[in-house]
Amino acid sequence: MLTCPFCGSPETDRLEVEGHRFLVFGCMFTPEVEPGLTDEEVAERLAHVFAPQGEGYFRRTCDRLHVYVAKGEGARILTGTPSPGSG
C-alpha cells in the first residue's frame, strides 16, 4: 500500500479511467500515474514529482479550479441557461 507524499495518508483506491490510472489517498490527493508501474516505481515517482512541490502544488491546483469555476467552462455551465429537463 502506498502513502501520500504530502501527509502520509494511506492509499484507499486505484481507478482506471479510459486508459489513465489514478491513485486515491485518504486525504483526497488523487495523482495520475502511468499504468504498468510497480508500487515501488510509483512511490519513487510520487516522491520526486510531487513532494518537492509541497504546498505550491495545492496552491496551483486551487488556482486552476478557481479559474475553471469563475471564468472557464465551469462558469459557463454554472451560469448558463439550463437545458430542458435538467432541473
N, C-alpha and C positions, 0 to 999 in steps of 0.2 A: 504494500500500500504506500502511495506517495503522500507527501505533505506539501502544503502551501509554502512557497519560498519566502513569503512575506511574514506570515504569522504562525506557521507550523500546524495549521488545521489539517486533519486527515482528509484524504480523498474520499468522496462519498459516491461518485458515479463517473461513468465514462459513456460518452454519447458519440455515436457515429451518425453523421447527418450529411447525406449527399457526397460521400467521399471525404468528408472532413471529420477529424477526431477531436473531441473536446473533453477535458477533464474538469470535473466539478469538485470543489473543495468545500468543507463545512462553512467557510467564511464567505462563500459565494463567488470566489475568484474562479473564473472559468476560462483558462487559456486554451487556444487551439494548438495542437501538437501534430506532428507528422505521423500518419498511420504507419504502422510497422516498426516503430522504435521500441526497444525493450524498456522496461521500467527504469533501468539504470541510465540509459541514454536520455530518457525523458527527464529524469531528475537532474542530470547534468545540464541539459538544455534549459530547464526552468531556472536553475541556479545562475547560469551565465547570461540568459536573456532578460529575465525579469528582476531578479533580486538586486542587481546593481542599480536599477532604476528607482527602487524604493518608492516613496510616496509620489514621486514625479509621474510614475506610471498611472496611478489612480487620478491624479490631477488632470492629466491629459485625457484620460477616459471620460471623466466628468465633463470636461470642456467640450469634447466631441458630442456627448449626449445632449448637452445643453444646446449646442448649435443645431443639432438634429431636431429637437423639440421646439426651439424658439424660431428658427429660420429655415430649416430644411424640410425634408419630406415629412417628418413627424408633425411639423407645424401645419403643413398643408392638409394632412389627414385630420388633425385635431380641430382646425378652424374652417375646413371646407364644408360645403353643403352636403349633408348626409344623403347617401343614395337611398332610393326607395326600398323600404323593408329592412333598413339597417338599424332601426331602433325606434 
